[in-house]
Amino acid sequence: MTMLKPSTSLVELHLHEIPRVAMKTAQKLAAAVAANVNAANPRAATIGDLLHHLPMRYEDRSNLTKIGGLKNGEYATIEVEVRVAGTYAVKGGKLRIFECSAVDRTGQIRAIWWNQAYLQKTLTRGTRVLLYGQWKRGRRGFFEIENPDYELLSDEEEQIDPIHRARRVPVYRKLGEIRTKQLRSIMYYVLERLDASSIKELLPADIIARNGLIGRLEAYRQIHFPAEDSPIEMYNQMRSPAHQRLIFEEFFWLVFAVGLRKQGREEAPKGAIIKTGDRVREAVRRVLPFKPTSAQKRVLREIVNDMTGPKPMNRLLQGDVGSGKTIVAIQAAVVAMESGYQAAMMVPTEILAEQHSRNVKRLLSKSPYRVELLMGSLSAAKKRELYEAVSSGEINLLIGTHALIQEGVRFQKLGFVVIDEQHRFGVLQRAELMKRGYNPDVLVMTATPIPRSLAMTVYGDLDVSIIDEMPPGRKPVITKVRSEDARAKIYKFLEQTIQKGRQVYIVYPLVEESEKLDLMAATQMAERLSTEIFPGHRVVLVHGKMKQDEKDRAMEEFRTGSAEIMVATTVIEVGVDVPNANVMVIEHAERFGLSQLHQLRGRVGRGGEQAYCILLAGDKRTSEARERLAIMEETTDGFRIAEKDMEIRGPGEMMGTRQAGLPDFRIGNLVRDQTLLEAAKREADLLIKEKQETHEFSRLVEIVKKQPKYRLASIG
């Protein structure tokens, strides 16, 4: 067995080297930890990675709940002895249930597990076991529980290793085949043998003192094995001093890395020398189809100030659907083009690219600028023609999808870049487009309102502008949640809407897990709506699997009004602008994220008339789904919706940032821990602003550079 030397670096010691653990177990543990941290090589998983597998909860086993003290609906751990146990089949033999009856001196309980017949060899008569889960009073008066967590107890084992009971005990999620009890023993053994030379203090002493943080080694010890007198609720709510220390540190490294990225961009030489004057201002005014709102004017001033300044612009423009972001971006592009530079606009979908191309060409129809559209679906000959025109400088503004970053695209003088719905692009894709210019000014736009805590992390290197005012005449969309029994009334309402000369959307989900099923549902429903429900009206279908020319024809029919109903998947989430459409029905609404529902809802109400969004949800929706959909009825405030969405689904799912450069947090939560995030950002900003010439600053920069998940610090 390899001995654990106190001087060994925590980062260097690999899991297959853990002493007092059988080689096969160590290998299984290493593979499970590596999968958890997305390491390509299981042998690269370290003890440090293992220590970040934190307890999912803590139990006070010095004071366990008795059966007689259970309350209906509560989550609790009890210690019982199995009296009777067995397995039986239900539903024609397809399901097997393992059931046991167990007791303590205050009462009797019944526990069942679905399709876990192997437990009959584990939970035999006389076995003492801890059971955790939600307890409900059954019809026979006994408390019952389904699929509880369980942990076997053994007197002999506990005399040798008393860490499993009569104390505050950590409970872990299973790691591969390694269960919580074995993990607890391994964690305890490792932590007992680590000292300050193994877990070095990384944060500066003054930051630790100012924020009242405990030491790093002490935090790891306490977070796995709380002291006997520590309030267990603080641990279960992740508010203990140990949790606070590790959350702060995790946030600190991210915001420090993002701050370094911003500093690097600001220090880079500016490629585009933009100037303004009366001629430029007149050119900008000429493209306006309407009087701008005060918010649009303010935001344009902020953008132009950046463009004419000494540093390359990196600005995020936020604004709800329909707030007028695109016109502001085009005005900024005119400013760049008037100074002799080319501009590019990258968008996530071909539908959105076509929409922008059509609108921009109309806005600039009387200008000298040439606007072209580049998409992957174009013919090879057309692409070659566009490549040549871009490289020669004939094209002033190129609009396109990810095709803009293909190898053949070479701008002559790219000075301004707009990236729309930017969270859909990965960090490396954005960087590739920016490399094609002379360190151009960059404006990224999103209609997905970004909670402040997320903006500080994902977009902390960008300056932020917000269009917080809708154009005059826009009425809030009335949103209603309805169940399946309201379908007939909904169809009647749609018929009345169409009779008034309006158009409607009916949207279906399209998710990877059941893509074929969903697509069939949308296709079949379009057919049924056309032939049975609305036989007198034209129904068109749009989904992402259609050929581009088919999609174009359907979109054009709806846009011109020759089709009254569009059945679509979320391909219409961005980029579809039909002012005459003022009702949207979203089928299976419980399967969408809140921010996605908000984006879809923004497709209606663009023509000044009162608009409606009907969320048709399944009757079996969960209480969480009911809560989420209720928010959509209550408010059209995108920021409130986004906060709730992030709280429920997490930042990566909500924003699509899994591929856009946001590392997964191991312990921190952007909603729960905003105060710690703000404190970490204050400290990081102070360091970058005031201490760059110090040895301490250089040390911290080196730490960031060595952490692969913060590689975004050098990308931009």
N, C-alpha and C positions, 0 to 999 in steps of 0.2 A: 504493500500500500504506500502511495505517495503521502508524505507528511506535509501538513499545511504550515508553512513557515510564516511567522508574523510579518516578516519583511517583504514577503511576496506581494507584488502589486495586485490589487483586486481586479484590475482590467486584464492583467496577463494570465491569471490562473483560470484554466479552462475547466468546464464541468466534468469532463471525463477524468480529471485529476483529483476529484473530491475524495478525501480519505474516509474510511469507515463505511464506504458505500460499495456494494458489489459492482463489478465492472459492467455487467449487463444492465443493471438499474441505472448506473451513471450514464451509460450510452443512451438509454431511453429518455432519461431526464434531459440530457444535452440536446437530443433531437427535438423534444417538445419545447424547450426554451428557445431554441434556434427558430422554430416555426413561429413562436410568439413574437419574436423581434425581427422576423423576416430575414434572418441570416441565411446566406446561401449554403454555408458549410456548418453542419452541426458541431463540429469540433471547435468552431470559433466562439460558441456560446460560453460566456464567462460566469463566474460567481456573481459578478456585478449584475448581469442580466437576470440571474436567478433571484437576487435580492429585490429586484423590481417587480417580481411576481408577488404583489402585496395581498394581504388577507382581504377577502371579500366582505367579511364581517368578523365581529369579536363576540365571544360568549363569556359571561361571568359564571364559570362552572363552580365557583365557591358558593353560588346561591342560585341553583337551577330552579326553574318552575316545576311545581308538582302537578300531577294530573288534576287534583282537586282545585288548583288555583288557575287553571286554564280559562280563557275568555273566548267566546265565540268570535271567530274572524281574526284573532291575533296571531302574530308570528312568534313562536317561542321554541326553546329547546327543553326537552324533558329526558330524564334517564329512566329507562324501563327494562323489565325482564320479559323476554318472549315466553308466552305460555302455549300458544297454538299457532301453527303456520302451515300453509299449503298453497298449491297452485291449481287454478281451474280455468277452463276455456269459456269464452263468451262470443257472441256474434258469429255463430256457425264455426267456431274453432279458429277464427282468424286472429283473435286477440287472446292472450293468456294473462291472467291476473295472479300475482303473488300477494296473498293476504296474510297478515299476522295479527294476533291479539296479544297485547302486552299489558303489564301492570306495574304500578308502584304501590306503596302502602296507602295511597289516597284514592286509588281508582283504577279504571281499566280503559284502554283505548283500542281503536282499530286502525291499522295502516295498510294501504294497498299500493302496489307498484304495477304499472302497465308494462307488459312484455319484458319482464325482468325475472324470468323463471329461475335463473341461476341463483337467485337469493335464497332459494330453499336449502342450498348447501351452506349458506352463510348464517342466516338468521334462524337457527334451530332452537328447539325448546331449551330454555335455561340461559340463553345468550343474553348478556347485558349490553344494551345499545343506547346511544344518544340519537334522538330523532329531532329534526328541525324542519319547520315549514309552517303553513297556515292551518290552524286548527278550526274545525267546524263541528258544531254539535249535530250528531246524526239522528235519524228517526228513532233509534232504540235508546236514545239518551246518552250514549257514549260519545266521546269526542273522536272524530275521524280525521284522517289526513291522507292526501294522495301524493305519491312520488316524493316523499320527504328525503332530505339529506340524512344520511345515517353515518354513524361512526361506532365501531365495535369497541367495547371496553374489556380490559383484562387486568385483574388484580396484580398478577405477577409482573406484567409489563409496566404497570404504573408505579410499582415499588422501585423498579430499576430506573424508570424514566418518568418522573412525576410532572412532566410539562403538559400532559393532556387533560388534567382535571384539577379541581380544588384551586383554581386560579383564573385569571383573565386569559382566555385561550384564543389564538388566531385560527380562523377557519379559511382555508384556501380553496380556490377552484381547482379541480383536477388538472394536472399537467400531464397530458398524454395518458399513460397508464398509472401514473404516480398519484395516489390519493392523498387527501389532506393530512392524515395522520403521519404518513411517511414523510411528507413534505415538511411538516412541523418539526419532526426530529432532525431532518437534514439542516433546516434553517437554524435551529437552536445550536446544533453542533458547530456550524460554520461561524455564526455570530459570536459564540463564546471564545473563539480562537482568533478573531480579527482585532487589530488594534489600530491606533491612529496612523501607523505607517502603512497599513493595508488599505484603509479608506482615508485618503488624504483630504484635507480641507481645501476646497477649490475656490470658494467665494472669499473676497477680501474681508479682513476682520472688521473694518469700519462699516461695511454693508451689513454684516451679521449683527453687529451691535445696534446700529440704527434701527433695524427692523425687528429687534427682539427675538432673533432666531436661535435655536439650539444648534449644537455642533452636528456635523454630518454623520459621524460615527454613532453618536448618541441617537440621532434621528432614526437610523436604520435599526438599531437595537430596540428602541421603544415602539417603532411602527410594527415590528413583528411580535414583540413580547412586551406588552404594556406593563407598567409597574403595578403592584398590588393595590395601591390606593388611587389609581388614575380613574377618572370618570369614564365609564365604558361608552356612554352615549356620545361623548366627544369623539371617540375613536370611530364609532359606527357612522357618525356624520362627517368624518374626515376633517374634523376641526381640532384635532389634538396638536400639540406643539410639534410632534414628529411629522404629521401630515403637512402642517403649514410650512415647515422648513423645506421638505422635499418638493412641494408644489411651487414654492417661491423659486427654488433653484431651477426647476424645469422651465418655468416661464422666463427666468432671467436669461438663460442661454439662448432661447429663441429670440427674444426681443433685442438682445445684444447682437446676435447674428444679423437680424433684419436691419438694425441701426448701422452696422458696418457696411451692409450692402448699400444703404442709402448714402452713406458717406462716400463710398467708392464711386457711385454714380455722380454725385455732386462735384467730386474732384476731377472727374474725367473732362477733357477739353470739349467744349460745346461745338458740335458739327455744323448746326444751322444758325446762321447769323440773320435773325429776323428783325425787320424794321417796319414801323407803321408810320402813317401820315395821312393826309387828307385823301389821297388817291386810294389807299388801302381801305380806309374807313368807308368810302363811297362804294367800293367794290363789295364790301361786306354787307352794306345796307341793301344793295341791289338784289341779293339772293333771298332776302327775307320775304316770305309770302304773307306774313301777318305781323302785327305789332307784338314784339317779344314781351314776356312777362318780366317783372323786376328781378325775379330769381334768375332767369336766363341772362339778363344783362349783367348781373353781378358775377355769375359764373364765367361768362365770356371775358370779363375784365380780368378775373383771376388767371384764366388760361393765357390770355395775351400777355399779361405781365410776366408770366413764366417764360413764354416763348421769346420775348424780347430781352430777357435777363441774361446774366453771364453763365448760368448753369443749365445743363440739359433739363427739360421739363419731364417730370414723372408724376402725373396727376391722375387721380381717380375721380371720375364724375359719376355720382350716384343720382338717380332720379326714378320715380315710379314710372310704370308703363304709361306712355302718353304725356309725359311732362315736358317733352321737347328737347331731349338730349341730342338727338341726331342733328337737328338744325344748328345747335351750338357747335357741334363737332365740324359741320360743314363750313360754318363761318370761320372757325379756327384754321381749317384747311385752306380757305381762300387767303387768309393772312399769310400762310406759308407759301402758297403758290404765287402770290403777288411779289414775294421776295425771290422768286426764281427757283423754288424748290418743288420737288415732287412730293405727293402725299399718298399714303396707303391706308386702306381700312380693311381690317381682318375680322371676319364674323364666323360664328360656328357652323351655320347651316347654309345650304344653297338657297333655300327659300328666303332666308333673311338677306343673303347677298343680293339676290334678284330684287327684293323689295327695296333695299338701299340704292341699288343701281338705278332702278326706275325713278325713285324719288329725287335722287341727286342729279340725274340727267335733266329732269324737269326743272329743278331749282337753278341749274347752271346753264340752261339752254341758250340764254342770251349772252353768256360769257365766252371768252376765248379758250376756256379750258377744255381739254379732251378727257372724258371720263370713260373708262372701260371696265368690264367685268371679267374676272378670271376664276374659273371653277374647274374642278377635276373632271367634270362630265363633258367639257368641251372637246372637240376633235383635236387630234395632234397638230393638224395644219393650222387651226385657229390659235392654238397655244403658241406655236412658233411665231406666228404673226404678232401676237401680243408681246412675246418676249423681246422681239426686235424693236417694237415701238417703245417699250419700257426702257430698254437699254440705251436707245437713241435720244430719249427725253421727249418723244412726241406725246406720250401719255402723261398727263399732269396728275391725275388721280386714278389709282388702281384699286378697285373694290374686289374682294374675293374671300374664299374660304382658306383652309390650310394650304391650298394650292399656291398661295403667295410665298410660302417658304420652301417651295421645291427648288431643286438645284438650278433649273434653267432661268429662274427669275433674277435679273440683274438691273437694279435701278441705276440711272445715271447720276441722280442727285436727290436722294431721299432725305427729306428734312423733317417730315411730320408723319406720325403713325397713330392711327386710331385703332384700338382693339376693343370690339364690342362684345358684351357678355363674356368678359375676360376670364371668369372662373372656369369656363369650359375649356380653356387652353392650359396646357402644362407650362411650367416655368421655362423648360427648355425650348418649347415652341415659340414662346414670346421672345426669348433671347435670340433665337435664330432669325426672326424677322428684324429685330433691332440691329443685328450685325450687318444687315444689308445696306444700312445707311451710314451717314457720317455722325454716329451717335445722335440720332434724331430726337426731336421732342416727342414724347409719348403721352397720349391721352388714353386711359383705359376707362371703359364705361360699363355700367351694370344697372339693370332695372330690378335686380334682386337686392332689396335693402339689406345692408350689412350691419349687424349689431356692432356697437363700438368696440367691444372686446375682441371680436373677430377682425375688425379693421386694423386694430393695433398689432395683430400678429401676422395675418396673411398679407395685409397691405400696409404694414407699418413703415415701409420705405417709400410710400407715395404720399404726396399732399392730397388732401381730400376737398372736393367741391360737391355741394349738394343742391340740386334743384328741388326745393321744398314747396313749390307752388305749382298748381295745375293751371293750364290755360283757362281763361274765363269761359263759362258756359258748361264745363264738364260737371256732370252730376255723379255722386257716388253710386256705384253699382249696388242694387238691392240684392242681397244674397240670402237664399233659403236652403236649409237642409231638409230633404224629403226622403221617405223610405219607399220601398217597392209598391206599397198599396196606393201610392199617390200617382202612379204612372199614367193612368187614364186621364186624370185631371191635367197632368203636365202636357200630354199630347194635345189636349183640347186648347190649352194656353198657347202652345206653339202654333196651332192652326189659326187661332185668332191673331197672333202676331204676324203670321205670313199674310193673312187677309188684309192687314193694314199696310202691306207693302214692305215689310221688314224681312230680314233674313236671320237664320239661327244656326248655331253650331251645336253638334252633339259629339262630345269627346269621350274616347275610350282610353283606358290605360294600356300601355305597351311596356311590359317589364320583362327582363331577361328570363326569369325563372319560368314564365309560362308564355313566352313570346308567341308560339304557334297558336296556342289556345286563344290569347287575346286578339291576335290578328284575325283569326277565324271569326271571333265574336263581332269585331268591328265590320268585317266584310259582310257577314251574314246579316247583321243588323242594318247595314246600309241597303241591302237588297230588300229586307222586310219593310223598312220604312218607305222605300220607293214603291213597292207593289201592294202592300196591305194597309199601311197606316196613313201615308200621305200620297195616295196614287195620283192625285192631280198636280203634284209638285215635283220639280226636278231636284233629285238628291245626288250629290257627288261625294266621292270617297277620296281621302288623302291620307297616306301613311308612308313611313320612311322606306318601306320595301318596294315601293312602286318605281318604275322607270321614270327618269326625269321628265321626259316629254308627256307622259301620262299625268304626272303631278302638275305640270305646267298647265295642261288643258283644264284640269279640274279647278285649279286655283283661278284661272282666267274666267271660267264660267261663273264662279262664285263672286269674283271681284266685279264683273260686269252686271251681275244681277240676274243672269239667265238661269242660275240655280239658286233655289231658295234655302236649301238645307245642305250644310256640309257636315258629313260624318268624318271624324279625324282622330288620329292618335295625337300624342303630345308634340308631334312634328310642328304643330301650329303654335306652340308655346311662345315662340318669338318670331317676329317678322311678318305676321299676317295683319294687314291693316285694311279692314273693310268697314267704313263708317256706318253703312246701312245695317250691319248686323248688330242687334241689340239684345239678343237672348242667347245664353249658353247653358246647355245641360251637360254636366260632367258625370258620366256613369262610373260606378264603383269609386266614388270620391274618397272613400276611406283608404284607398290604396295609394293616394298621392301624398307627397309632402306638402306642408302648408305654403311654403314659398312657391312651389310649382303651381298650386291652386291659385295663388295670388297672381302669378304671371299669366296663367290661362284666363283668369277673370278679366285681366287688362285688355283682352282682345275685343271686348264689347264695351259699349258706352263711349265710342270714339266719334260719334256724330252729333252729340248734343241732346239726343233724346234719352229719356229714362231707360236704363238698361237693367237686365236681370241675369243673375247667375244661380242656377238650381243645382245643388249638390245631391245627386241621387246615390244614397249609400245603402249598402246591404243591411238586411235586418239583423245579421249576426255580428255587426261591428262591435268592437270592444269598448270598454268605458274610456280608454285612452283615445280611441278614434272619435267617440262622441265629444270628448273634451276639445279635441283639435278642431273638429268641424264647427263647433259652437263659436270658436274664435273667429272663423270666417264670417259667421252671421253678425257678430258683434262689431267688427271694425274693418275699415279699408286702410288702416294705418299700416303701411308695409313694414315699418321698423318694429312695431309691436308683434306683428305676425312673424317676422324673421327671428326675433328673440325667442318666441315660443317654439318655433321650428327647431332652432338650435338647441334649446333646452331638451326637447324630446328626442331629436334624431342625432344630435352632435354636429359639430361644425363641418366635418368632412363630408357627411352625407348630404347635409343641407346645401352646401355650396359647390358640391362636386370637386372639393379640393383634395380628394384622395390622390388625384393625379396632378394637382396644381401646386405642389410644393409645401403643403402644411404637414409637418410631422405629426403622427399620432401622439397624443399626450398619454403617458403611462399612468399618471395620477391626477394631474391638474384637470379642471373642468372650467371652460371659459365662461359659463353662466354662473356656476356656484362660486367660483374663486376670482371674481372680477377685482375685488379689492387687492388681492395679492398680485394679480397681473399688473394693475396700475402702479403698485409699489415697485415691482421688478422693472417696469419700463422707466420709471423715474430714475432709478439707480443706473440703468444702462445708458440712458440719455446723458446723465451727469458725467459718467465715465468718458463717453465719447466726446463730450463737449470740453471737459476740463483736464483730463488726465492722460491725453494721448502720448505725451512725452515720457511717461513713467514706465519703470520696469514692470509694475503691476499690470498696466494696460497691455503691454506686449505679451505677458504671461497668459492673460485671459484670451487674447486673440489667438494664440497658439492652441489653447484648449478647444476653442470653437472650430478651428481648422481641422483638428483631428477627429471631430465628431461627424461621421458621414451624413447623419440626418440633417445637419445644419449646412450642407453643401450649398444651399440656396444663398448663403452669405456671399458667395463669389460669383453668383449668376445674375445677369441683368442686362 
